[in-house]
Amino acid sequence: MNTSALSILIPSKNRPKQLIDLLNEIYTQTHLPDEVVICDQSAASLSEIIKKKFSHQAKPKILYYYKPE
């Protein structure tokens, strides 16, 4: 029985399109991670966009941390 957890950490700064593209790619993988941790420093928070686009997915859990520039 494999009980190991897989987490992905994504640092991002002013790359909203690339961040959304990356999340879309993560969801196409055969083995999904247990969580995706996003540390974003941008002009505007993407939390609402991420919540609307990906909240219907049960896994992976997305943790989004935002620090304004």
Backbone torsions as a table, in degrees:
resi	resn	phi	psi	omega
1	MET	NA	123.9	-179.5
2	ASN	-94.7	115.5	-179.0
3	THR	-112.1	14.2	-179.6
4	SER	-73.5	147.5	-179.7
5	ALA	-104.8	148.3	178.0
6	LEU	-118.6	123.2	177.4
7	SER	-121.2	146.8	175.6
8	ILE	-120.2	129.1	177.0
9	LEU	-108.3	126.3	-178.1
10	ILE	-121.1	107.1	170.3
11	PRO	-83.7	140.3	-177.4
12	SER	-147.2	144.8	174.7
13	LYS	-146.0	114.3	177.0
14	ASN	55.5	43.7	177.2
15	ARG	-136.9	61.7	-175.2
16	PRO	-63.4	-42.4	-178.6
17	LYS	-65.1	-43.8	-179.8
18	GLN	-65.7	-35.1	178.3
19	LEU	-65.7	-45.5	178.1
20	ILE	-64.8	-41.8	177.1
21	ASP	-60.0	-43.1	179.3
22	LEU	-63.2	-43.4	178.0
23	LEU	-62.4	-40.7	176.4
24	ASN	-59.5	-41.9	179.1
25	GLU	-66.0	-38.5	178.6
26	ILE	-59.6	-40.7	-178.6
27	TYR	-71.1	-11.5	177.5
28	THR	-91.1	-4.6	-177.0
29	GLN	-72.7	152.4	178.0
30	THR	-68.0	-44.9	178.6
31	HIS	-108.4	108.0	-178.7
32	LEU	-80.2	146.0	174.7
33	PRO	-71.0	163.8	176.6
34	ASP	-76.9	-30.4	178.3
35	GLU	-153.1	154.7	173.9
36	VAL	-124.8	122.8	180.0
37	VAL	-107.9	120.5	-179.1
38	ILE	-111.7	124.2	174.3
39	CYS	-111.6	107.4	-171.0
40	ASP	-117.1	129.6	172.3
41	GLN	-123.1	101.7	-174.6
42	SER	-141.5	175.7	178.1
43	ALA	-69.4	-30.4	-179.1
44	ALA	-140.4	145.3	179.0
45	SER	-72.7	141.4	176.3
46	LEU	-101.1	9.0	-172.6
47	SER	-57.8	-42.0	-179.7
48	GLU	-67.9	-40.0	178.2
49	ILE	-63.8	-44.9	-179.9
50	ILE	-64.6	-42.6	-179.4
51	LYS	-62.0	-45.3	-178.8
52	LYS	-66.7	-40.7	-173.8
53	LYS	-78.3	-33.5	-170.9
54	PHE	-119.3	0.0	-175.6
55	SER	-68.8	-20.8	-179.8
56	HIS	-75.3	-11.6	-180.0
57	GLN	-85.1	132.1	178.6
58	ALA	-74.4	-34.2	-177.0
59	LYS	-142.1	141.2	1.9
60	PRO	-84.4	158.9	174.3
61	LYS	-73.7	132.2	179.1
62	ILE	-106.3	123.8	175.0
63	LEU	-109.5	120.8	-174.0
64	TYR	-117.1	119.5	177.8
65	TYR	-115.3	127.1	-174.5
66	TYR	-121.3	133.0	173.6
67	LYS	-129.0	117.1	179.7
68	PRO	-64.2	153.6	177.9
69	GLU	-66.4	NA	NA
